Structures are given as C-alpha cells and as structure tokens.
Amino acid sequence: MTGNVHSSSIEGIHDFSRGRIAPSLGVFAEIPLESFQRSIYSPLRYYIFPVVEYSMEGEKTILEQGRQYYRNDFVAIALYGKFHFYRGFFENFYFMVGPRAAYAVSVDFKGPVINYESGPLGDDVTKKWSFSASTAFGYVISDKLEMYVRFDQGLTKVYPNYDYRKTWNRLLGIGVSYYFN
C-alpha cells in the first residue's frame, strides 16, 4: 500500500493560484526484473513498480471577484522503473521514473465564473484523461517501510479549449510505501 500528501496545481492558467494540498492512496507491486548477486559488477537492483491510486488534485485561485476552487480527483495508473542502490552510503536509496495515466472521476469547480478568451473554464471543458511523467526519490526505512518524494509533470492539456498557454497538471508530494509480505 502507498500513500502521499502532495501539493498539486494546474500550470499556465490561474494567475493567483495556490496548490491544493491533498492525499493520494493506492496499491503497488514490486516485480524484480532479474535476480542479482551482491557484487561489484551489479550495483543496482531493477524492478517494475506498477501503482494504481486515487489522487485528489487541483488548486484554488484568489481573485477580486472571490475564490475559485478547482478540485479534480483521479484514478491513476503509473508504471515505474525502480532502481535501488544497495552498496555503500547509498544502500538504502532508490529512484523511480515512469509514465502515469489518470482519469478524472470527479471534476468540481466552485466560485465565480470568469470568461477567458476561449470561454469559461469549468467542469464541462476539463479534459478527462491526463498523461504525465513521474519521478520519485526514496529511502528504505525497513524491510516493510519506505518513504519518498515524488514529482509529476503533466504532458497533456487540462483545458484543451484554452490556447493562450499550455495548461498542465503538476504535483509534488511526500509519501510512504508499506509492504505486506
């Protein structure tokens, strides 16, 4: 099981915005790519690390007309390559990198509607699918517990009708992973 607390935002559109601080919860598997012997010739252990999670994302904007809240909740699947060091000073550290695909199960907008050049930005114009590149850097606390820092950078536009700037999701979080076996 894995969980994190993150600050997420939508880059390139809301001028006076603050990230939404919210959690993500999910499950993962750690699949070794090959068996390794601890030797000078194999300083890394390689894994495929798929994750399925429920992630609450979005942001809030403070305007003269009032506050706007963009609360977008996703079910996401990430497929990481996990590279674990095990020798010397770095023996408890690892890093992960991979793609992430997310589907918006809930898109909630509250606050005054502001018309942009392309029209209002609300629930009906938000793209449901989001693709991003994700990376994490972590530390092994024990055989059952790890902690990590994760960053996701969106690759698809949140608002496809808004052409002035690219509108990408981004996320920075800190989390823990717990192994049941």
OpenMM code with the backbone's topology and positions (N, CA, C; nanometers):
from openmm import Vec3, app, unit

residues = "MET THR GLY ASN VAL HIS SER SER SER ILE GLU GLY ILE HIS ASP PHE SER ARG GLY ARG ILE ALA PRO SER LEU GLY VAL PHE ALA GLU ILE PRO LEU GLU SER PHE GLN ARG SER ILE TYR SER PRO LEU ARG TYR TYR ILE PHE PRO VAL VAL GLU TYR SER MET GLU GLY GLU LYS THR ILE LEU GLU GLN GLY ARG GLN TYR TYR ARG ASN ASP PHE VAL ALA ILE ALA LEU TYR GLY LYS PHE HIS PHE TYR ARG GLY PHE PHE GLU ASN PHE TYR PHE MET VAL GLY PRO ARG ALA ALA TYR ALA VAL SER VAL ASP PHE LYS GLY PRO VAL ILE ASN TYR GLU SER GLY PRO LEU GLY ASP ASP VAL THR LYS LYS TRP SER PHE SER ALA SER THR ALA PHE GLY TYR VAL ILE SER ASP LYS LEU GLU MET TYR VAL ARG PHE ASP GLN GLY LEU THR LYS VAL TYR PRO ASN TYR ASP TYR ARG LYS THR TRP ASN ARG LEU LEU GLY ILE GLY VAL SER TYR TYR PHE ASN".split()
positions = [
    Vec3(0.0851, -0.1169, 0.0000),
    Vec3(0.0000, 0.0000, 0.0000),
    Vec3(0.0898, 0.1234, 0.0000),
    Vec3(0.0454, 0.2276, -0.0666),
    Vec3(0.1224, 0.3522, -0.0711),
    Vec3(0.0283, 0.4713, -0.0519),
    Vec3(0.0811, 0.5763, 0.0036),
    Vec3(0.0036, 0.6978, 0.0229),
    Vec3(0.0959, 0.8170, 0.0304),
    Vec3(0.0456, 0.9315, -0.0123),
    Vec3(0.1252, 1.0531, -0.0035),
    Vec3(0.0364, 1.1734, 0.0201),
    Vec3(0.0992, 1.2785, 0.0637),
    Vec3(0.0364, 1.4100, 0.0740),
    Vec3(0.1109, 1.4985, -0.0237),
    Vec3(0.0370, 1.5675, -0.1088),
    Vec3(0.1011, 1.6449, -0.2147),
    Vec3(0.0341, 1.7813, -0.2320),
    Vec3(0.1069, 1.8668, -0.2991),
    Vec3(0.0524, 1.9937, -0.3453),
    Vec3(0.0445, 1.9840, -0.4969),
    Vec3(-0.0747, 2.0012, -0.5500),
    Vec3(-0.0929, 1.9917, -0.6949),
    Vec3(-0.1431, 2.1248, -0.7471),
    Vec3(-0.1163, 2.1493, -0.8745),
    Vec3(-0.1627, 2.2732, -0.9357),
    Vec3(-0.1789, 2.2520, -1.0853),
    Vec3(-0.2426, 2.3499, -1.1491),
    Vec3(-0.2618, 2.3481, -1.2936),
    Vec3(-0.1768, 2.4617, -1.3491),
    Vec3(-0.0720, 2.4266, -1.4157),
    Vec3(0.0264, 2.5231, -1.4641),
    Vec3(-0.0276, 2.6013, -1.5833),
    Vec3(0.0011, 2.7310, -1.5885),
    Vec3(-0.0214, 2.8115, -1.7072),
    Vec3(-0.1568, 2.8773, -1.7233),
    Vec3(-0.2420, 2.8795, -1.6188),
    Vec3(-0.3736, 2.9397, -1.6427),
    Vec3(-0.4228, 3.0295, -1.5302),
    Vec3(-0.4182, 2.9876, -1.4062),
    Vec3(-0.4755, 3.0639, -1.2957),
    Vec3(-0.3665, 3.1499, -1.2332),
    Vec3(-0.3738, 3.2804, -1.2539),
    Vec3(-0.2647, 3.3709, -1.2181),
    Vec3(-0.2310, 3.3733, -1.0692),
    Vec3(-0.3292, 3.3830, -0.9840),
    Vec3(-0.3047, 3.3978, -0.8409),
    Vec3(-0.3474, 3.2712, -0.7682),
    Vec3(-0.2883, 3.1597, -0.8073),
    Vec3(-0.3345, 3.0330, -0.7535),
    Vec3(-0.2397, 2.9758, -0.6495),
    Vec3(-0.2962, 2.8903, -0.5681),
    Vec3(-0.2223, 2.8133, -0.4694),
    Vec3(-0.2577, 2.6673, -0.4911),
    Vec3(-0.1591, 2.5823, -0.4735),
    Vec3(-0.1815, 2.4400, -0.4940),
    Vec3(-0.2789, 2.3815, -0.3938),
    Vec3(-0.3457, 2.2779, -0.4361),
    Vec3(-0.4349, 2.2037, -0.3467),
    Vec3(-0.3511, 2.1012, -0.2717),
    Vec3(-0.3531, 2.1061, -0.1407),
    Vec3(-0.2835, 2.0078, -0.0588),
    Vec3(-0.3838, 1.8992, -0.0248),
    Vec3(-0.3546, 1.7771, -0.0716),
    Vec3(-0.4490, 1.6669, -0.0587),
    Vec3(-0.3727, 1.5340, -0.0624),
    Vec3(-0.4411, 1.4241, -0.0304),
    Vec3(-0.3737, 1.2935, -0.0304),
    Vec3(-0.3959, 1.2135, -0.1581),
    Vec3(-0.3139, 1.1104, -0.1714),
    Vec3(-0.3325, 1.0029, -0.2686),
    Vec3(-0.3160, 0.8720, -0.1937),
    Vec3(-0.3963, 0.7736, -0.2287),
    Vec3(-0.3856, 0.6400, -0.1699),
    Vec3(-0.3865, 0.5378, -0.2816),
    Vec3(-0.3051, 0.4337, -0.2670),
    Vec3(-0.3010, 0.3347, -0.3725),
    Vec3(-0.2374, 0.2045, -0.3307),
    Vec3(-0.2294, 0.1161, -0.4276),
    Vec3(-0.1643, -0.0132, -0.4103),
    Vec3(-0.0569, -0.0276, -0.5174),
    Vec3(0.0432, -0.1093, -0.4871),
    Vec3(0.1536, -0.1271, -0.5812),
    Vec3(0.2022, -0.2707, -0.5757),
    Vec3(0.2842, -0.3058, -0.6719),
    Vec3(0.3559, -0.4335, -0.6737),
    Vec3(0.5002, -0.4027, -0.7095),
    Vec3(0.5908, -0.4810, -0.6563),
    Vec3(0.7322, -0.4640, -0.6887),
    Vec3(0.7793, -0.5938, -0.7533),
    Vec3(0.8067, -0.5884, -0.8833),
    Vec3(0.8398, -0.7071, -0.9615),
    Vec3(0.9867, -0.6997, -1.0022),
    Vec3(1.0723, -0.7892, -0.9501),
    Vec3(1.2138, -0.7849, -0.9896),
    Vec3(1.2305, -0.8268, -1.1354),
    Vec3(1.3214, -0.7605, -1.2055),
    Vec3(1.3460, -0.7951, -1.3452),
    Vec3(1.4404, -0.9125, -1.3595),
    Vec3(1.5319, -0.9304, -1.2665),
    Vec3(1.6203, -1.0468, -1.2657),
    Vec3(1.6767, -1.0625, -1.1263),
    Vec3(1.7271, -1.1800, -1.0969),
    Vec3(1.7869, -1.1997, -0.9651),
    Vec3(1.9306, -1.1481, -0.9682),
    Vec3(1.9717, -1.0848, -0.8611),
    Vec3(2.1031, -1.0233, -0.8549),
    Vec3(2.1850, -1.0837, -0.7428),
    Vec3(2.3117, -1.0907, -0.7657),
    Vec3(2.4054, -1.1239, -0.6603),
    Vec3(2.4741, -0.9947, -0.6207),
    Vec3(2.4959, -0.9779, -0.4942),
    Vec3(2.5630, -0.8556, -0.4489),
    Vec3(2.7113, -0.8655, -0.4834),
    Vec3(2.7509, -0.7905, -0.5822),
    Vec3(2.8897, -0.7896, -0.6241),
    Vec3(2.9254, -0.6503, -0.6735),
    Vec3(3.0499, -0.6304, -0.7021),
    Vec3(3.0957, -0.5010, -0.7521),
    Vec3(3.0402, -0.4728, -0.8918),
    Vec3(2.9993, -0.5782, -0.9637),
    Vec3(2.9524, -0.5615, -1.1009),
    Vec3(2.8024, -0.5357, -1.1117),
    Vec3(2.7309, -0.5456, -1.0025),
    Vec3(2.5867, -0.5199, -1.0080),
    Vec3(2.5460, -0.4264, -0.8946),
    Vec3(2.5731, -0.2956, -0.9082),
    Vec3(2.5448, -0.2017, -0.8001),
    Vec3(2.3974, -0.1609, -0.7891),
    Vec3(2.3141, -0.2026, -0.8822),
    Vec3(2.1725, -0.1665, -0.8787),
    Vec3(2.0849, -0.2907, -0.8789),
    Vec3(1.9663, -0.2767, -0.8214),
    Vec3(1.8601, -0.3764, -0.8378),
    Vec3(1.7493, -0.3083, -0.9165),
    Vec3(1.6942, -0.3769, -1.0147),
    Vec3(1.5944, -0.3193, -1.1045),
    Vec3(1.4592, -0.3851, -1.0811),
    Vec3(1.3543, -0.3047, -1.0802),
    Vec3(1.2190, -0.3545, -1.0590),
    Vec3(1.1226, -0.2838, -1.1544),
    Vec3(1.0145, -0.3505, -1.1859),
    Vec3(0.8967, -0.2864, -1.2438),
    Vec3(0.8052, -0.2588, -1.1254),
    Vec3(0.7534, -0.1385, -1.1175),
    Vec3(0.6785, -0.0941, -0.9997),
    Vec3(0.5463, -0.0317, -1.0442),
    Vec3(0.4440, -0.1130, -1.0750),
    Vec3(0.3137, -0.0557, -1.1126),
    Vec3(0.2379, -0.0065, -0.9890),
    Vec3(0.1678, 0.1063, -1.0058),
    Vec3(0.0905, 0.1673, -0.8969),
    Vec3(-0.0477, 0.2036, -0.9503),
    Vec3(-0.1507, 0.1698, -0.8738),
    Vec3(-0.2872, 0.2157, -0.9009),
    Vec3(-0.3274, 0.2984, -0.7800),
    Vec3(-0.3728, 0.4240, -0.8047),
    Vec3(-0.4022, 0.5122, -0.6922),
    Vec3(-0.5237, 0.6006, -0.7185),
    Vec3(-0.5802, 0.6480, -0.6095),
    Vec3(-0.6836, 0.7514, -0.6123),
    Vec3(-0.6167, 0.8792, -0.5651),
    Vec3(-0.6155, 0.9825, -0.6493),
    Vec3(-0.5411, 1.1046, -0.6206),
    Vec3(-0.6329, 1.2261, -0.6279),
    Vec3(-0.6323, 1.3064, -0.5218),
    Vec3(-0.7085, 1.4311, -0.5182),
    Vec3(-0.6158, 1.5451, -0.5592),
    Vec3(-0.6516, 1.6157, -0.6673),
    Vec3(-0.5647, 1.7193, -0.7218),
    Vec3(-0.6452, 1.8455, -0.7497),
    Vec3(-0.5775, 1.9503, -0.7956),
    Vec3(-0.6427, 2.0766, -0.8298),
    Vec3(-0.5686, 2.1938, -0.7691),
    Vec3(-0.6413, 2.3046, -0.7508),
    Vec3(-0.5835, 2.4248, -0.6905),
    Vec3(-0.6941, 2.5219, -0.6544),
    Vec3(-0.6562, 2.6321, -0.5889),
    Vec3(-0.7516, 2.7399, -0.5618),
    Vec3(-0.6900, 2.8707, -0.6074),
    Vec3(-0.7757, 2.9596, -0.6530),
    Vec3(-0.7333, 3.0895, -0.7033),
    Vec3(-0.8043, 3.1981, -0.6239),
    Vec3(-0.7289, 3.3009, -0.5865),
    Vec3(-0.7859, 3.4132, -0.5136),
    Vec3(-0.7908, 3.5327, -0.6081),
    Vec3(-0.9136, 3.5767, -0.6414),
    Vec3(-0.9347, 3.6882, -0.7332),
    Vec3(-1.0122, 3.7996, -0.6636),
    Vec3(-1.0217, 3.9144, -0.7284),
    Vec3(-1.1036, 4.0236, -0.6750),
    Vec3(-1.2501, 3.9824, -0.6657),
    Vec3(-1.2954, 3.8982, -0.7598),
    Vec3(-1.4346, 3.8554, -0.7632),
    Vec3(-1.4642, 3.7460, -0.6599),
    Vec3(-1.3619, 3.6908, -0.5961),
    Vec3(-1.3801, 3.5839, -0.4980),
    Vec3(-1.2834, 3.4698, -0.5226),
    Vec3(-1.2990, 3.3637, -0.4465),
    Vec3(-1.2118, 3.2468, -0.4587),
    Vec3(-1.2721, 3.1440, -0.5528),
    Vec3(-1.1852, 3.0838, -0.6313),
    Vec3(-1.2245, 2.9743, -0.7195),
    Vec3(-1.1538, 2.8474, -0.6723),
    Vec3(-1.2274, 2.7371, -0.6705),
    Vec3(-1.1711, 2.6089, -0.6293),
    Vec3(-1.1820, 2.5111, -0.7448),
    Vec3(-1.0709, 2.4518, -0.7807),
    Vec3(-1.0651, 2.3500, -0.8857),
    Vec3(-1.0240, 2.2202, -0.8175),
    Vec3(-1.1204, 2.1317, -0.7998),
    Vec3(-1.0944, 2.0051, -0.7317),
    Vec3(-1.1170, 1.8920, -0.8306),
    Vec3(-1.0068, 1.8333, -0.8744),
    Vec3(-1.0109, 1.7255, -0.9724),
    Vec3(-0.9562, 1.5993, -0.9073),
    Vec3(-1.0381, 1.4959, -0.9003),
    Vec3(-0.9965, 1.3688, -0.8412),
    Vec3(-0.9770, 1.2665, -0.9522),
    Vec3(-0.8672, 1.1921, -0.9430),
    Vec3(-0.8283, 1.0989, -1.0478),
    Vec3(-0.8106, 0.9574, -0.9950),
    Vec3(-0.8366, 0.8610, -1.0816),
    Vec3(-0.7884, 0.7246, -1.0642),
    Vec3(-0.6732, 0.7129, -1.1623),
    Vec3(-0.5558, 0.6793, -1.1101),
    Vec3(-0.4344, 0.6837, -1.1925),
    Vec3(-0.3618, 0.5499, -1.1898),
    Vec3(-0.2934, 0.5242, -1.2996),
    Vec3(-0.2058, 0.4075, -1.3117),
    Vec3(-0.0688, 0.4587, -1.3536),
    Vec3(0.0323, 0.4254, -1.2761),
    Vec3(0.1702, 0.4617, -1.3092),
    Vec3(0.2505, 0.3333, -1.3259),
    Vec3(0.3439, 0.3345, -1.4180),
    Vec3(0.4306, 0.2191, -1.4413),
    Vec3(0.5748, 0.2680, -1.4305),
    Vec3(0.6318, 0.2477, -1.3130),
    Vec3(0.7667, 0.2959, -1.2851),
    Vec3(0.8710, 0.1892, -1.3131),
    Vec3(0.9893, 0.2358, -1.3488),
    Vec3(1.1099, 0.1562, -1.3377),
    Vec3(1.1740, 0.1988, -1.2076),
    Vec3(1.2008, 0.1020, -1.1207),
    Vec3(1.2580, 0.1338, -0.9889),
    Vec3(1.4023, 0.0848, -0.9864),
    Vec3(1.4921, 0.1727, -0.9496),
    Vec3(1.6347, 0.1429, -0.9469),
    Vec3(1.6829, 0.1619, -0.8041),
    Vec3(1.7232, 0.0525, -0.7423),
    Vec3(1.7561, 0.0523, -0.5999),
    Vec3(1.9059, 0.0307, -0.5824),
    Vec3(1.9719, 0.1251, -0.5186),
    Vec3(2.1136, 0.1100, -0.4846),
    Vec3(2.1241, 0.0218, -0.3604),
    Vec3(2.2300, -0.0551, -0.3454),
    Vec3(2.2430, -0.1311, -0.2221),
    Vec3(2.3853, -0.1387, -0.1690),
    Vec3(2.4759, -0.0605, -0.2211),
    Vec3(2.6134, -0.0655, -0.1720),
    Vec3(2.6539, 0.0687, -0.1132),
    Vec3(2.7364, 0.0640, -0.0116),
    Vec3(2.7975, 0.1839, 0.0429),
    Vec3(2.6984, 0.2799, 0.1061),
    Vec3(2.7304, 0.4093, 0.0954),
    Vec3(2.6499, 0.5142, 0.1566),
    Vec3(2.5069, 0.5156, 0.1024),
    Vec3(2.4885, 0.4777, -0.0229),
    Vec3(2.3577, 0.4868, -0.0882),
    Vec3(2.2744, 0.3600, -0.0758),
    Vec3(2.3125, 0.2675, 0.0110),
    Vec3(2.2480, 0.1372, 0.0117),
    Vec3(2.0981, 0.1405, 0.0407),
    Vec3(2.0478, 0.2418, 0.1038),
    Vec3(1.9050, 0.2484, 0.1342),
    Vec3(1.8275, 0.3423, 0.0428),
    Vec3(1.8898, 0.3945, -0.0618),
    Vec3(1.8247, 0.4891, -0.1510),
    Vec3(1.7799, 0.4227, -0.2808),
    Vec3(1.6753, 0.4795, -0.3419),
    Vec3(1.6292, 0.4340, -0.4728),
    Vec3(1.5684, 0.5520, -0.5483),
    Vec3(1.5546, 0.5355, -0.6790),
    Vec3(1.4799, 0.6330, -0.7575),
    Vec3(1.3908, 0.5577, -0.8554),
    Vec3(1.2812, 0.6237, -0.8927),
    Vec3(1.1833, 0.5652, -0.9845),
    Vec3(1.1501, 0.6678, -1.0912),
    Vec3(1.1207, 0.6197, -1.2100),
    Vec3(1.0793, 0.7067, -1.3190),
    Vec3(0.9845, 0.6280, -1.4083),
    Vec3(0.8823, 0.6967, -1.4609),
    Vec3(0.7892, 0.6288, -1.5500),
    Vec3(0.6706, 0.7140, -1.5887),
    Vec3(0.5879, 0.6602, -1.6777),
    Vec3(0.4674, 0.7315, -1.7215),
    Vec3(0.3522, 0.7107, -1.6239),
    Vec3(0.2582, 0.8059, -1.6265),
    Vec3(0.1380, 0.7981, -1.5426),
    Vec3(0.0186, 0.8391, -1.6275),
    Vec3(-0.0853, 0.7574, -1.6243),
    Vec3(-0.2113, 0.7889, -1.6921),
    Vec3(-0.3196, 0.8011, -1.5855),
    Vec3(-0.4001, 0.9071, -1.5940),
    Vec3(-0.5027, 0.9316, -1.4931),
    Vec3(-0.6344, 0.9672, -1.5607),
    Vec3(-0.7450, 0.9192, -1.5014),
    Vec3(-0.8781, 0.9509, -1.5498),
    Vec3(-0.9520, 1.0291, -1.4415),
    Vec3(-1.0090, 1.1429, -1.4779),
    Vec3(-1.0800, 1.2283, -1.3822),
    Vec3(-1.2156, 1.1666, -1.3497),
    Vec3(-1.2306, 1.1173, -1.2281),
    Vec3(-1.3584, 1.0613, -1.1844),
    Vec3(-1.4479, 1.1685, -1.1238),
    Vec3(-1.3871, 1.2800, -1.0850),
    Vec3(-1.4638, 1.3912, -1.0300),
    Vec3(-1.3947, 1.5214, -1.0684),
    Vec3(-1.4686, 1.6115, -1.1316),
    Vec3(-1.4193, 1.7450, -1.1657),
    Vec3(-1.5170, 1.8435, -1.1037),
    Vec3(-1.4693, 1.9199, -1.0059),
    Vec3(-1.5571, 2.0090, -0.9306),
    Vec3(-1.4994, 2.1498, -0.9324),
    Vec3(-1.5782, 2.2440, -0.9807),
    Vec3(-1.5395, 2.3844, -0.9836),
    Vec3(-1.6382, 2.4626, -0.8994),
    Vec3(-1.5861, 2.5464, -0.8089),
    Vec3(-1.6708, 2.6335, -0.7281),
    Vec3(-1.6123, 2.7729, -0.7289),
    Vec3(-1.6990, 2.8708, -0.7335),
    Vec3(-1.6553, 3.0098, -0.7303),
    Vec3(-1.7109, 3.0873, -0.8470),
    Vec3(-1.6749, 3.2165, -0.8576),
    Vec3(-1.7260, 3.2993, -0.9674),
    Vec3(-1.6679, 3.2528, -1.1013),
    Vec3(-1.7518, 3.2536, -1.2043),
    Vec3(-1.7098, 3.2135, -1.3388),
    Vec3(-1.6464, 3.3336, -1.4075),
    Vec3(-1.5257, 3.3150, -1.4567),
    Vec3(-1.4527, 3.4188, -1.5294),
    Vec3(-1.4449, 3.3744, -1.6745),
    Vec3(-1.4840, 3.4592, -1.7665),
    Vec3(-1.4751, 3.4248, -1.9086),
    Vec3(-1.3367, 3.4599, -1.9608),
    Vec3(-1.2712, 3.3608, -2.0167),
    Vec3(-1.1417, 3.3804, -2.0811),
    Vec3(-1.1646, 3.3972, -2.2305),
    Vec3(-1.0572, 3.4182, -2.3047),
    Vec3(-1.0700, 3.4376, -2.4494),
    Vec3(-1.1416, 3.3209, -2.5160),
    Vec3(-1.1199, 3.2017, -2.4618),
    Vec3(-1.1808, 3.0825, -2.5212),
    Vec3(-1.3129, 3.0454, -2.4548),
    Vec3(-1.3604, 3.1258, -2.3601),
    Vec3(-1.4860, 3.0972, -2.2917),
    Vec3(-1.4610, 3.0606, -2.1464),
    Vec3(-1.5657, 3.0262, -2.0721),
    Vec3(-1.5494, 2.9915, -1.9311),
    Vec3(-1.4776, 2.8576, -1.9160),
    Vec3(-1.4027, 2.8444, -1.8068),
    Vec3(-1.3321, 2.7199, -1.7783),
    Vec3(-1.3987, 2.6557, -1.6577),
    Vec3(-1.4716, 2.5519, -1.6780),
    Vec3(-1.5411, 2.4837, -1.5700),
    Vec3(-1.5387, 2.3339, -1.5905),
    Vec3(-1.6357, 2.2662, -1.5303),
    Vec3(-1.6417, 2.1201, -1.5342),
    Vec3(-1.6492, 2.0649, -1.6756),
    Vec3(-1.7262, 2.1297, -1.7618),
    Vec3(-1.7575, 2.0728, -1.8924),
    Vec3(-1.6440, 2.0840, -1.9936),
    Vec3(-1.5423, 2.1640, -1.9688),
    Vec3(-1.4335, 2.1788, -2.0657),
    Vec3(-1.3020, 2.1191, -2.0162),
    Vec3(-1.3032, 2.0535, -1.9027),
    Vec3(-1.1836, 1.9905, -1.8492),
    Vec3(-1.1641, 1.8549, -1.9156),
    Vec3(-1.0430, 1.8306, -1.9607),
    Vec3(-1.0111, 1.7032, -2.0246),
    Vec3(-1.0136, 1.5919, -1.9202),
    Vec3(-1.0767, 1.4793, -1.9514),
    Vec3(-1.0910, 1.3700, -1.8552),
    Vec3(-0.9636, 1.2885, -1.8385),
    Vec3(-0.8884, 1.2673, -1.9461),
    Vec3(-0.7650, 1.1895, -1.9401),
    Vec3(-0.6463, 1.2819, -1.9224),
    Vec3(-0.5543, 1.2423, -1.8383),
    Vec3(-0.4326, 1.3177, -1.8140),
    Vec3(-0.3133, 1.2215, -1.8189),
    Vec3(-0.2108, 1.2600, -1.8932),
    Vec3(-0.0887, 1.1799, -1.9016),
    Vec3(0.0266, 1.2640, -1.8505),
    Vec3(0.1155, 1.2014, -1.7748),
    Vec3(0.2268, 1.2762, -1.7169),
    Vec3(0.3507, 1.1881, -1.7050),
    Vec3(0.4630, 1.2541, -1.6828),
    Vec3(0.5882, 1.1871, -1.6498),
    Vec3(0.6061, 1.2005, -1.4994),
    Vec3(0.6420, 1.0914, -1.4356),
    Vec3(0.6517, 1.0902, -1.2902),
    Vec3(0.7885, 1.0388, -1.2479),
    Vec3(0.8402, 1.0966, -1.1417),
    Vec3(0.9678, 1.0526, -1.0876),
    Vec3(0.9623, 1.0604, -0.9350),
    Vec3(1.0378, 0.9739, -0.8703),
    Vec3(1.0412, 0.9715, -0.7245),
    Vec3(1.1820, 0.9361, -0.6784),
    Vec3(1.2156, 0.9859, -0.5617),
    Vec3(1.3423, 0.9534, -0.4972),
    Vec3(1.3077, 0.9082, -0.3565),
    Vec3(1.3563, 0.7897, -0.3164),
    Vec3(1.3125, 0.7354, -0.1892),
    Vec3(1.4224, 0.6793, -0.1026),
    Vec3(1.3818, 0.6439, 0.0192),
    Vec3(1.4715, 0.5886, 0.1200),
    Vec3(1.4035, 0.4699, 0.1869),
    Vec3(1.4756, 0.3602, 0.2009),
    Vec3(1.4243, 0.2393, 0.2664),
    Vec3(1.4487, 0.2521, 0.4162),
    Vec3(1.3389, 0.2579, 0.4931),
    Vec3(1.3489, 0.2683, 0.6385),
    Vec3(1.3666, 0.1308, 0.7002),
    Vec3(1.2858, 0.0332, 0.6529),
    Vec3(1.2953, -0.1050, 0.6990),
    Vec3(1.2518, -0.1955, 0.5843),
    Vec3(1.2485, -0.3254, 0.6092),
    Vec3(1.2046, -0.4195, 0.5060),
    Vec3(1.0600, -0.3956, 0.4633),
    Vec3(0.9818, -0.3362, 0.5478),
    Vec3(0.8396, -0.3153, 0.5202),
    Vec3(0.8021, -0.1711, 0.4898),
    Vec3(0.8900, -0.0751, 0.5137),
    Vec3(0.8523, 0.0656, 0.5059),
    Vec3(0.9554, 0.1476, 0.4279),
    Vec3(0.9048, 0.2294, 0.3344),
    Vec3(0.9870, 0.3217, 0.2568),
    Vec3(0.9204, 0.4585, 0.2566),
    Vec3(1.0010, 0.5638, 0.2434),
    Vec3(0.9450, 0.6974, 0.2246),
    Vec3(1.0070, 0.7582, 0.0994),
    Vec3(0.9317, 0.8496, 0.0361),
    Vec3(0.9768, 0.9040, -0.0921),
    Vec3(0.9266, 1.0466, -0.1133),
    Vec3(0.9923, 1.1147, -0.2063),
    Vec3(0.9489, 1.2443, -0.2580),
    Vec3(0.9189, 1.2218, -0.4051),
    Vec3(0.8041, 1.2703, -0.4514),
    Vec3(0.7601, 1.2430, -0.5883),
    Vec3(0.7220, 1.3720, -0.6596),
    Vec3(0.7530, 1.3773, -0.7900),
    Vec3(0.7137, 1.4900, -0.8737),
    Vec3(0.6527, 1.4375, -1.0027),
    Vec3(0.5355, 1.4884, -1.0379),
    Vec3(0.4683, 1.4545, -1.1639),
    Vec3(0.4545, 1.5815, -1.2470),
    Vec3(0.4906, 1.5733, -1.3733),
    Vec3(0.4733, 1.6847, -1.4658),
    Vec3(0.3799, 1.6392, -1.5767),
    Vec3(0.2665, 1.7089, -1.5904),
    Vec3(0.1690, 1.6749, -1.6926),
    Vec3(0.2231, 1.6925, -1.8331),
    Vec3(0.1739, 1.6095, -1.9234),
    Vec3(0.2125, 1.6157, -2.0639),
    Vec3(0.0943, 1.6489, -2.1543),
    Vec3(-0.0277, 1.6448, -2.0999),
    Vec3(-0.1476, 1.6770, -2.1773),
    Vec3(-0.2162, 1.7994, -2.1157),
    Vec3(-0.2874, 1.8743, -2.2001),
    Vec3(-0.3549, 1.9955, -2.1551),
    Vec3(-0.4778, 1.9625, -2.0706),
    Vec3(-0.4927, 2.0355, -1.9608),
    Vec3(-0.6117, 2.0212, -1.8767),
    Vec3(-0.7321, 2.0842, -1.9454),
    Vec3(-0.7116, 2.2030, -2.0045),
    Vec3(-0.8179, 2.2746, -2.0744),
    Vec3(-0.7844, 2.2786, -2.2238),
    Vec3(-0.8351, 2.1851, -2.3025),
    Vec3(-0.7987, 2.1801, -2.4446),
    Vec3(-0.8496, 2.2997, -2.5247),
    Vec3(-0.9508, 2.3726, -2.4766),
    Vec3(-1.0043, 2.4877, -2.5498),
    Vec3(-0.9267, 2.6163, -2.5231),
    Vec3(-0.8359, 2.6152, -2.4286),
    Vec3(-0.7588, 2.7337, -2.3918),
    Vec3(-0.6253, 2.7284, -2.4657),
    Vec3(-0.6055, 2.8209, -2.5604),
    Vec3(-0.4879, 2.8165, -2.6468),
    Vec3(-0.3809, 2.9194, -2.6126),
    Vec3(-0.4043, 3.0042, -2.5133),
    Vec3(-0.3071, 3.1084, -2.4810),
    Vec3(-0.1779, 3.0495, -2.4246),
    Vec3(-0.1910, 2.9531, -2.3335),
    Vec3(-0.0768, 2.8818, -2.2750),
    Vec3(-0.1132, 2.7346, -2.2607),
    Vec3(-0.0115, 2.6521, -2.2401),
    Vec3(-0.0373, 2.5112, -2.2113),
    Vec3(-0.0794, 2.4985, -2.0659),
    Vec3(-0.1788, 2.4185, -2.0406),
    Vec3(-0.2334, 2.4015, -1.9061),
    Vec3(-0.2086, 2.2576, -1.8612),
    Vec3(-0.1024, 2.2367, -1.7868),
    Vec3(-0.0634, 2.1032, -1.7431),
    Vec3(-0.0851, 2.0866, -1.5939),
    Vec3(-0.1194, 1.9628, -1.5547),
    Vec3(-0.1201, 1.9281, -1.4130),
    Vec3(0.0231, 1.9083, -1.3661),
    Vec3(0.0485, 1.9419, -1.2418),
    Vec3(0.1772, 1.9091, -1.1807),
    Vec3(0.1539, 1.8804, -1.0330),
    Vec3(0.2435, 1.8018, -0.9770),
    Vec3(0.2228, 1.7529, -0.8415),
    Vec3(0.3589, 1.7330, -0.7749),
    Vec3(0.3710, 1.7736, -0.6496),
    Vec3(0.4900, 1.7494, -0.5689),
    Vec3(0.4429, 1.6966, -0.4351),
    Vec3(0.4910, 1.5779, -0.3974),
    Vec3(0.4419, 1.5176, -0.2748),
    Vec3(0.5474, 1.4398, -0.1990),
    Vec3(0.5124, 1.4067, -0.0763),
    Vec3(0.5950, 1.3217, 0.0086),
    Vec3(0.5067, 1.2078, 0.0566),
    Vec3(0.5610, 1.0851, 0.0534),
    Vec3(0.4764, 0.9719, 0.0875),
    Vec3(0.5510, 0.8553, 0.1473),
    Vec3(0.4742, 0.7520, 0.1775),
    Vec3(0.5283, 0.6279, 0.2326),
    Vec3(0.4706, 0.5095, 0.1559),
    Vec3(0.5483, 0.4031, 0.1498),
    Vec3(0.5037, 0.2767, 0.0931),
    Vec3(0.5218, 0.1690, 0.1982),
    Vec3(0.4193, 0.0852, 0.2157),
    Vec3(0.4249, -0.0229, 0.3137),
    Vec3(0.4080, -0.1567, 0.2429),
    Vec3(0.4956, -0.2500, 0.2716),
    Vec3(0.4920, -0.3849, 0.2125),
    Vec3(0.4247, -0.4800, 0.3096),
    Vec3(0.3251, -0.5545, 0.2616),
    Vec3(0.2545, -0.6504, 0.3454),
    Vec3(0.3211, -0.7865, 0.3502),
    Vec3(0.4012, -0.8215, 0.2519),
    Vec3(0.4618, -0.9563, 0.2530),
    Vec3(0.5953, -0.9573, 0.3201),
] * unit.nanometer
topology = app.Topology()
chain = topology.addChain("A")
for resn in residues:
    res = topology.addResidue(resn, chain)
    for name in ("N", "CA", "C"):
        topology.addAtom(name, app.Element.getBySymbol(name[0]), res)
